Amino acid sequence: MTGPLDAPVLEHALLPVRPGEQDAFEAAMAEAVPLLSEFPGFRGIRVSRGVEQPGTYLLLIGWDSVEAHEVGFRGSPQYARWRELLHHFYEPFPVVEHFVPVPAEPTRE
């Protein structure tokens, strides 16, 4: 089984949720996640809550390519619904970045 960390491109965002709105955000996120499940180029998602800062969430989404996210998903009706469900919770609005794997160092004998 693979997850978002196994994808060629990893979307990363720290989501700062306004104080007192964590429960509502988590309910909205549970509704939003299925919007991705059948989307072309989507590989997996993981949402984690901060331990030291419970109002900060780590969003990791695996994609086949940056274009699958930036052009495909963001240009879709699913993204319009995602935005409607989630974007009003953030203060300030999060920065979204993409990462690609770095080859591991060869082992030395």
Beta strands, then each sheet from edge to edge (+ up, - down):
strand 1: 9-16
strand 2: 42-49
strand 3: 56-63
strand 4: 96-99
sheet 1: 2+ 3- 1+ 4-
end
